[in-house]
């Protein structure tokens, strides 16, 4: 049995999980910057610019973008989870999600159980 090939496959799965986590973190950071930039611009206009530009309707836009991103963030975390994508693939096949089922350890435990019964 080639143990090194099994270990290298485990490292690939670990690296893939790290890449998915990094993608989710980058997406969350991008959404944070994109949502708070209008609020910062509005604050700078209020502090140093022409305050007549800030009508009640204009000042609501940054507040709504911040609240919208707060609602979107949980979906970003959920979509980055493989089990959630597998369930989406089962329930909504028209989304064309191609997520593979995770390999189970049942074959390893069955082999271990057989070895334990033969050794006893």
MMTF fields as JSON, N, C-alpha, C and O atoms, coordinates in Angstrom:
{
  "mmtfVersion": "1.0.0",
  "mmtfProducer": "UNKNOWN",
  "numBonds": 479,
  "numAtoms": 480,
  "numGroups": 120,
  "numChains": 1,
  "numModels": 1,
  "chainsPerModel": [1],
  "groupsPerChain": [120],
  "chainIdList": ["A"],
  "bondAtomList": [4, 2, 8, 6, 12, 10, 16, 14, 20, 18, 24, 22, 28, 26, 32, 30, 36, 34, 40, 38, 44, 42, 48, 46, 52, 50, 56, 54, 60, 58, 64, 62, 68, 66, 72, 70, 76, 74, 80, 78, 84, 82, 88, 86, 92, 90, 96, 94, 100, 98, 104, 102, 108, 106, 112, 110, 116, 114, 120, 118, 124, 122, 128, 126, 132, 130, 136, 134, 140, 138, 144, 142, 148, 146, 152, 150, 156, 154, 160, 158, 164, 162, 168, 166, 172, 170, 176, 174, 180, 178, 184, 182, 188, 186, 192, 190, 196, 194, 200, 198, 204, 202, 208, 206, 212, 210, 216, 214, 220, 218, 224, 222, 228, 226, 232, 230, 236, 234, 240, 238, 244, 242, 248, 246, 252, 250, 256, 254, 260, 258, 264, 262, 268, 266, 272, 270, 276, 274, 280, 278, 284, 282, 288, 286, 292, 290, 296, 294, 300, 298, 304, 302, 308, 306, 312, 310, 316, 314, 320, 318, 324, 322, 328, 326, 332, 330, 336, 334, 340, 338, 344, 342, 348, 346, 352, 350, 356, 354, 360, 358, 364, 362, 368, 366, 372, 370, 376, 374, 380, 378, 384, 382, 388, 386, 392, 390, 396, 394, 400, 398, 404, 402, 408, 406, 412, 410, 416, 414, 420, 418, 424, 422, 428, 426, 432, 430, 436, 434, 440, 438, 444, 442, 448, 446, 452, 450, 456, 454, 460, 458, 464, 462, 468, 466, 472, 470, 476, 474],
  "bondOrderList": [1, 1, 1, 1, 1, 1, 1, 1, 1, 1, 1, 1, 1, 1, 1, 1, 1, 1, 1, 1, 1, 1, 1, 1, 1, 1, 1, 1, 1, 1, 1, 1, 1, 1, 1, 1, 1, 1, 1, 1, 1, 1, 1, 1, 1, 1, 1, 1, 1, 1, 1, 1, 1, 1, 1, 1, 1, 1, 1, 1, 1, 1, 1, 1, 1, 1, 1, 1, 1, 1, 1, 1, 1, 1, 1, 1, 1, 1, 1, 1, 1, 1, 1, 1, 1, 1, 1, 1, 1, 1, 1, 1, 1, 1, 1, 1, 1, 1, 1, 1, 1, 1, 1, 1, 1, 1, 1, 1, 1, 1, 1, 1, 1, 1, 1, 1, 1, 1, 1],
  "groupList": [{"groupName": "UNK", "atomNameList": ["N", "CA", "C", "O"], "elementList": ["N", "C", "C", "O"], "formalChargeList": [0, 0, 0, 0], "bondAtomList": [1, 0, 2, 1, 3, 2], "bondOrderList": [1, 1, 2], "singleLetterCode": "X", "chemCompType": "L-PEPTIDE LINKING"}],
  "groupTypeList": [0, 0, 0, 0, 0, 0, 0, 0, 0, 0, 0, 0, 0, 0, 0, 0, 0, 0, 0, 0, 0, 0, 0, 0, 0, 0, 0, 0, 0, 0, 0, 0, 0, 0, 0, 0, 0, 0, 0, 0, 0, 0, 0, 0, 0, 0, 0, 0, 0, 0, 0, 0, 0, 0, 0, 0, 0, 0, 0, 0, 0, 0, 0, 0, 0, 0, 0, 0, 0, 0, 0, 0, 0, 0, 0, 0, 0, 0, 0, 0, 0, 0, 0, 0, 0, 0, 0, 0, 0, 0, 0, 0, 0, 0, 0, 0, 0, 0, 0, 0, 0, 0, 0, 0, 0, 0, 0, 0, 0, 0, 0, 0, 0, 0, 0, 0, 0, 0, 0, 0],
  "groupIdList": [1, 2, 3, 4, 5, 6, 7, 8, 9, 10, 11, 12, 13, 14, 15, 16, 17, 18, 19, 20, 21, 22, 23, 24, 25, 26, 27, 28, 29, 30, 31, 32, 33, 34, 35, 36, 37, 38, 39, 40, 41, 42, 43, 44, 45, 46, 47, 48, 49, 50, 51, 52, 53, 54, 55, 56, 57, 58, 59, 60, 61, 62, 63, 64, 65, 66, 67, 68, 69, 70, 71, 72, 73, 74, 75, 76, 77, 78, 79, 80, 81, 82, 83, 84, 85, 86, 87, 88, 89, 90, 91, 92, 93, 94, 95, 96, 97, 98, 99, 100, 101, 102, 103, 104, 105, 106, 107, 108, 109, 110, 111, 112, 113, 114, 115, 116, 117, 118, 119, 120],
  "secStructList": [7, 7, 2, 2, 2, 2, 2, 2, 2, 2, 2, 2, 2, 2, 2, 2, 2, 2, 2, 2, 2, 2, 2, 2, 2, 2, 2, 2, 2, 2, 2, 2, 2, 2, 2, 2, 2, 2, 2, 2, 2, 2, 2, 2, 2, 2, 2, 2, 1, 7, 4, 4, 4, 7, 7, 2, 2, 2, 2, 2, 2, 2, 2, 2, 2, 2, 2, 2, 2, 2, 2, 2, 2, 2, 2, 2, 2, 2, 2, 6, 1, 2, 2, 2, 2, 2, 2, 2, 2, 2, 2, 7, 4, 4, 4, 7, 7, 7, 7, 7, 7, 7, 7, 7, 1, 2, 2, 2, 2, 2, 2, 2, 2, 2, 2, 2, 2, 2, 2, 7],
  "xCoordList": [0.844, 0.0, 0.89, 1.828, 0.593, 1.396, 0.847, -0.118, 1.467, 0.98, 1.236, 0.435, 2.322, 2.635, 1.566, 1.235, 1.015, -0.025, -1.288, -1.986, -1.583, -2.735, -2.525, -3.445, -1.323, -1.024, -1.056, -1.546, -0.546, -0.556, -1.983, -2.288, -2.867, -4.265, -4.917, -5.753, -4.546, -5.08, -4.629, -5.406, -3.384, -2.885, -3.62, -3.858, -3.988, -4.738, -6.112, -6.57, -6.778, -8.084, -7.966, -8.816, -6.9, -6.674, -6.414, -6.928, -5.616, -5.316, -6.574, -6.791, -7.393, -8.635, -9.542, -10.172, -9.615, -10.425, -9.86, -10.616, -8.554, -7.932, -8.204, -8.413, -8.203, -8.491, -9.937, -10.214, -10.859, -12.268, -12.462, -13.228, -11.78, -11.881, -11.311, -11.87, -10.201, -9.6, -10.525, -10.652, -11.172, -12.111, -13.272, -13.679, -13.805, -14.91, -14.456, -15.191, -13.249, -12.738, -12.517, -12.832, -11.983, -11.768, -13.102, -13.227, -14.088, -15.411, -16.028, -16.599, -15.918, -16.465, -15.758, -16.404, -14.436, -13.687, -14.082, -14.232, -14.25, -14.661, -16.043, -16.261, -16.971, -18.313, -18.302, -19.072, -17.437, -17.325, -16.863, -17.453, -15.807, -15.283, -16.314, -16.523, -16.952, -17.931, -19.147, -19.755, -19.51, -20.701, -20.402, -21.255, -19.213, -18.912, -18.292, -18.213, -17.851, -17.287, -18.316, -17.989, -19.55, -20.527, -20.802, -21.013, -20.798, -21.031, -19.873, -20.089, -18.652, -17.482, -17.483, -17.144, -17.861, -17.93, -18.974, -18.737, -20.12, -21.173, -20.702, -20.993, -19.99, -19.483, -18.46, -18.455, -17.597, -16.612, -17.281, -16.864, -18.309, -19.049, -19.718, -19.723, -20.272, -20.905, -19.921, -20.261, -18.699, -17.714, -16.973, -16.717, -16.627, -15.753, -16.352, -15.786, -17.46, -18.0, -19.254, -19.533, -19.998, -21.237, -22.36, -22.767, -22.849, -23.88, -25.226, -26.114, -25.384, -26.646, -26.821, -27.939, -25.726, -25.806, -26.447, -26.957, -26.419, -26.89, -28.368, -28.728, -29.196, -30.638, -30.993, -30.188, -32.172, -32.541, -32.523, -32.164, -32.904, -32.88, -31.465, -31.194, -30.569, -29.169, -28.494, -27.679, -28.808, -28.162, -28.682, -28.052, -29.826, -30.344, -29.636, -29.613, -29.062, -28.404, -27.256, -27.218, -26.305, -25.23, -25.739, -25.223, -26.741, -27.278, -27.89, -27.722, -28.598, -29.218, -28.169, -28.347, -27.073, -26.028, -25.365, -25.062, -25.136, -24.536, -25.459, -25.005, -26.739, -27.695, -27.854, -28.033, -27.79, -27.888, -26.727, -26.924, -25.527, -24.362, -24.423, -23.978, -24.965, -25.134, -26.083, -25.965, -27.021, -27.93, -27.296, -27.644, -26.373, -25.732, -24.627, -24.406, -23.932, -22.788, -23.099, -22.288, -24.197, -24.45, -24.561, -24.174, -25.085, -25.18, -23.796, -23.561, -22.892, -21.527, -20.883, -20.232, -21.061, -20.522, -21.174, -20.493, -22.476, -23.187, -22.747, -22.52, -22.624, -22.242, -20.813, -20.472, -19.978, -18.601, -18.493, -17.422, -19.568, -19.536, -19.924, -20.972, -19.104, -19.378, -20.683, -21.372, -21.037, -22.273, -23.501, -24.493, -23.43, -24.54, -24.693, -25.811, -23.567, -23.628, -24.142, -24.861, -23.795, -24.306, -25.824, -26.544, -26.298, -27.746, -28.454, -29.548, -27.844, -28.41, -28.466, -29.426, -27.433, -27.376, -28.513, -29.097, -28.829, -29.914, -31.277, -32.127, -31.489, -32.81, -33.078, -34.225, -32.03, -32.186, -31.232, -30.209, -31.551, -30.621, -30.449, -29.463, -31.378, -31.286, -30.222, -29.917, -29.64, -28.551, -27.226, -26.272, -27.159, -25.964, -24.751, -23.681, -24.918, -23.814, -23.164, -23.851, -21.87, -21.142, -20.257, -19.046, -20.865, -20.132, -20.104, -21.136, -18.927, -18.799, -19.095, -18.791, -19.689, -19.946, -18.616, -17.699, -18.485, -17.23, -17.034, -17.988, -15.781, -15.472, -15.663, -15.192, -16.366, -16.609, -15.524, -14.851, -15.371, -14.366, -14.952, -14.354, -16.099, -16.747, -15.934, -15.947, -15.226, -14.413, -13.25, -12.869, -12.674, -11.563, -12.046, -11.37, -13.191, -13.688, -14.125, -13.982, -14.656, -15.047, -13.805, -13.812, -12.738, -11.502, -10.911, -10.424, -10.944, -10.423, -11.24, -10.681, -12.552, -13.413, -13.116, -13.094, -12.884, -12.557, -11.231, -11.098, -10.239, -8.93, -9.044, -8.361, -9.884, -10.053, -10.729, -10.382, -11.688, -12.363, -11.45, -11.502, -10.617, -9.716, -8.577, -8.047, -8.181, -7.094, -7.537, -6.71, -8.809, -9.314, -9.499, -9.915],
  "yCoordList": [-1.177, 0.0, 1.241, 1.343, 2.165, 3.372, 4.433, 5.124, 4.558, 5.473, 6.929, 7.806, 7.191, 8.565, 9.138, 10.319, 8.311, 8.82, 9.175, 10.129, 8.407, 8.728, 10.034, 10.843, 10.235, 11.467, 12.67, 13.733, 12.522, 13.656, 14.017, 15.192, 13.014, 13.29, 14.037, 14.914, 13.701, 14.389, 15.847, 16.732, 16.105, 17.474, 18.288, 19.479, 17.664, 18.381, 18.789, 19.898, 17.902, 18.236, 19.369, 20.257, 19.324, 20.37, 21.704, 22.735, 21.689, 22.914, 23.452, 24.663, 22.572, 23.004, 23.69, 24.699, 23.165, 23.787, 25.158, 26.101, 25.265, 26.549, 27.57, 28.747, 27.143, 28.062, 28.525, 29.7, 27.639, 28.025, 29.021, 29.976, 28.809, 29.741, 31.097, 32.135, 31.086, 32.348, 33.091, 34.313, 32.368, 33.01, 33.645, 34.763, 32.942, 33.498, 34.735, 35.719, 34.693, 35.846, 37.04, 38.169, 36.812, 37.909, 38.496, 39.714, 37.658, 38.139, 38.986, 40.041, 38.537, 39.288, 40.636, 41.654, 40.643, 41.903, 42.856, 44.055, 42.34, 43.174, 43.766, 44.956, 42.946, 43.441, 44.494, 45.453, 44.318, 45.303, 46.648, 47.686, 46.623, 47.873, 48.505, 49.718, 47.68, 48.21, 48.798, 49.739, 48.266, 48.779, 50.01, 50.889, 50.091, 51.214, 52.4, 53.48, 52.248, 53.372, 54.484, 55.647, 54.187, 55.283, 56.001, 57.214, 55.268, 55.877, 56.812, 57.905, 56.374, 57.221, 58.471, 59.554, 58.334, 59.491, 60.477, 61.685, 59.968, 60.831, 61.554, 62.737, 60.867, 61.483, 62.572, 63.623, 62.321, 63.337, 64.555, 65.688, 64.327, 65.457, 66.26, 67.491, 65.566, 66.257, 67.033, 68.095, 66.523, 67.187, 68.304, 69.36, 68.079, 69.024, 69.603, 70.539, 69.081, 69.502, 70.344, 70.937, 70.375, 71.134, 70.293, 69.287, 70.694, 69.925, 69.976, 69.176, 70.903, 70.978, 69.777, 69.486, 69.072, 67.875, 66.703, 65.773, 66.751, 65.629, 65.792, 66.356, 65.294, 65.287, 64.009, 63.078, 63.944, 62.712, 61.46, 60.379, 61.597, 60.439, 59.98, 58.782, 60.936, 60.589, 59.955, 59.047, 60.404, 59.835, 58.444, 57.718, 58.067, 56.721, 55.655, 54.486, 56.04, 55.07, 54.345, 53.115, 55.071, 54.337, 53.443, 52.343, 53.9, 53.076, 51.792, 50.718, 51.915, 50.726, 49.77, 48.555, 50.286, 49.388, 48.621, 47.438, 49.278, 48.576, 47.479, 46.386, 47.774, 46.775, 45.633, 44.48, 45.956, 44.92, 43.933, 42.721, 44.455, 43.573, 42.734, 41.587, 43.29, 42.503, 41.329, 40.296, 41.483, 40.384, 39.4, 38.219, 39.867, 39.008, 38.146, 37.028, 38.633, 37.925, 36.48, 35.606, 36.174, 34.764, 33.85, 32.683, 34.374, 33.564, 33.283, 32.21, 34.236, 34.014, 32.889, 32.011, 32.912, 31.844, 30.502, 29.478, 30.507, 29.253, 28.673, 27.467, 29.504, 29.005, 28.481, 27.621, 28.985, 28.488, 27.131, 26.523, 26.65, 25.353, 24.243, 24.332, 23.198, 22.143, 21.386, 21.047, 21.115, 20.367, 21.176, 20.616, 22.476, 23.329, 23.304, 23.248, 23.346, 23.287, 21.942, 21.885, 20.864, 19.538, 19.506, 18.977, 20.071, 20.098, 20.99, 20.657, 22.106, 22.952, 22.201, 22.329, 21.421, 20.642, 19.624, 19.391, 19.018, 18.033, 18.692, 18.19, 19.819, 20.447, 21.371, 21.53, 21.98, 22.913, 22.524, 23.18, 21.472, 21.01, 21.999, 21.918, 22.922, 23.886, 24.939, 25.724, 24.987, 25.924, 25.459, 26.234, 24.204, 23.614, 23.706, 24.145, 23.297, 23.241, 21.867, 20.846, 21.84, 20.573, 20.329, 20.541, 19.888, 19.591, 18.081, 17.42, 17.537, 16.098, 15.747, 16.509, 14.587, 14.079, 13.813, 13.29, 14.156, 13.88, 12.379, 11.626, 11.969, 10.547, 10.195, 10.9, 9.087, 8.67, 7.706, 7.079, 7.603, 6.704, 5.334, 4.558, 5.016, 3.734, 2.563, 1.485, 2.754, 1.656, 1.383, 0.226, 2.416, 2.224, 1.557, 0.672, 1.96, 1.342, -0.093, -0.931, -0.401, -1.771, -2.656, -3.788, -2.135, -2.899, -3.103, -4.192, -2.094, -2.206, -3.203, -3.984, -3.185, -4.131, -5.554, -6.453, -5.78, -7.127, -7.583, -8.735, -6.676, -7.025, -7.35, -8.252, -6.642, -6.906, -8.254, -8.943, -8.642, -9.92, -11.085, -12.133, -10.914, -12.002, -12.127, -13.223, -11.039, -11.093, -11.723, -12.268, -11.657, -12.154, -13.624, -14.188],
  "zCoordList": [0.0, 0.0, 0.0, 0.791, -0.879, -1.003, -0.064, -0.39, 1.107, 2.132, 1.731, 2.057, 1.04, 0.63, -0.284, -0.182, -1.183, -2.075, -1.293, -1.639, -0.236, 0.594, 1.345, 1.469, 1.838, 2.56, 1.627, 2.01, 0.415, -0.51, -0.904, -1.109, -1.012, -1.31, -0.157, -0.379, 1.068, 2.234, 2.24, 2.598, 1.847, 1.784, 0.734, 0.934, -0.39, -1.43, -0.919, -1.195, -0.176, 0.388, 1.403, 1.461, 2.2, 3.197, 2.512, 2.944, 1.445, 0.711, 0.042, 0.011, -0.487, -1.118, -0.096, -0.413, 1.105, 2.152, 2.524, 2.758, 2.577, 2.897, 1.805, 2.1, 0.56, -0.55, -0.48, -0.718, -0.163, -0.034, 1.099, 0.963, 2.207, 3.333, 2.945, 3.298, 2.218, 1.774, 0.822, 0.908, -0.083, -1.008, -0.257, -0.573, 0.733, 1.522, 2.284, 2.363, 2.847, 3.595, 2.683, 3.059, 1.494, 0.543, 0.104, -0.025, -0.124, -0.516, 0.59, 0.314, 1.833, 2.957, 3.097, 3.343, 2.941, 3.033, 1.907, 2.139, 0.699, -0.425, -0.171, -0.401, 0.3, 0.59, 1.693, 1.645, 2.678, 3.762, 3.214, 3.514, 2.41, 1.839, 0.9, 0.926, 0.077, -0.876, -0.171, -0.681, 0.987, 1.667, 2.516, 2.642, 3.099, 3.977, 3.263, 3.848, 2.031, 1.289, 1.065, 1.303, 0.618, 0.476, 1.801, 1.82, 2.885, 4.198, 4.563, 5.086, 4.283, 4.546, 3.687, 4.166, 2.418, 1.52, 2.024, 2.039, 2.433, 2.956, 4.217, 4.394, 5.08, 6.304, 5.995, 6.636, 5.018, 4.639, 4.008, 4.249, 3.208, 2.629, 3.752, 3.723, 4.722, 5.846, 6.689, 7.212, 6.834, 7.677, 6.949, 7.529, 5.684, 4.991, 3.71, 3.145, 3.245, 1.957, 2.089, 3.131, 0.999, 0.929, 1.535, 0.954, 2.677, 3.38, 2.673, 2.97, 1.744, 1.004, 0.076, -0.351, -0.244, -1.081, -0.343, -0.967, 0.974, 1.785, 2.125, 3.158, 1.247, 1.505, 2.264, 2.3, 2.865, 3.582, 2.697, 3.164, 1.439, 0.541, 0.231, 0.159, 0.048, -0.259, 0.947, 0.782, 2.141, 3.329, 3.67, 4.44, 3.103, 3.356, 2.521, 2.908, 1.388, 0.502, 1.208, 1.18, 1.848, 2.545, 3.663, 3.862, 4.391, 5.479, 4.933, 5.509, 3.82, 3.217, 2.658, 2.747, 2.08, 1.562, 2.699, 2.55, 3.831, 4.971, 5.495, 5.832, 5.561, 6.044, 5.045, 5.437, 3.76, 2.735, 2.828, 2.74, 3.005, 3.104, 4.375, 4.38, 5.444, 6.667, 6.437, 7.097, 5.506, 5.168, 4.196, 4.2, 3.368, 2.363, 2.969, 2.503, 3.988, 4.571, 4.981, 4.674, 5.642, 5.99, 4.771, 4.832, 3.674, 2.46, 1.873, 1.319, 1.994, 1.519, 2.324, 1.757, 3.643, 4.478, 4.138, 4.071, 3.927, 3.634, 2.298, 2.195, 1.284, -0.036, -0.04, -0.853, 0.853, 0.897, 1.596, 1.587, 2.194, 2.881, 1.911, 1.27, 1.788, 0.797, 1.04, 0.079, 2.28, 2.549, 2.139, 1.673, 2.314, 1.894, 0.376, -0.137, -0.344, -1.809, -2.29, -3.288, -1.612, -1.988, -1.811, -2.658, -0.716, -0.478, -1.508, -1.965, -1.871, -2.928, -4.25, -5.01, -4.514, -5.748, -5.788, -6.846, -4.649, -4.596, -4.76, -5.495, -4.075, -4.048, -5.228, -5.646, -5.764, -6.893, -8.019, -8.212, -8.762, -9.798, -10.947, -11.68, -11.118, -12.208, -11.945, -12.843, -10.74, -10.467, -11.056, -11.121, -11.484, -12.1, -11.184, -11.605, -9.945, -8.99, -9.139, -9.094, -9.313, -9.482, -8.273, -8.321, -7.205, -5.982, -5.797, -5.903, -5.522, -5.323, -3.871, -2.953, -3.688, -2.339, -1.655, -2.288, -0.383, 0.316, 0.485, 0.678, 0.409, 0.585, 2.051, 2.943, 2.285, 3.657, 4.104, 3.286, 5.392, 5.965, 6.25, 6.996, 5.679, 5.971, 5.434, 6.028, 4.32, 3.801, 4.729, 4.909, 5.324, 6.256, 7.536, 8.06, 8.044, 9.273, 9.032, 9.922, 7.844, 7.544, 7.465, 7.948, 6.853, 6.764, 8.154, 8.456, 8.993, 10.348, 11.152, 11.921, 10.983, 11.696, 11.276, 12.116, 9.966, 9.48, 10.071, 10.485, 10.113, 10.675, 12.157, 12.641, 12.876, 14.304, 14.556, 15.516, 13.711, 13.915, 13.552, 14.196, 12.532, 12.145, 13.135, 13.317, 13.78, 14.734, 16.053, 16.784, 16.358, 17.655, 17.663, 18.675]
}
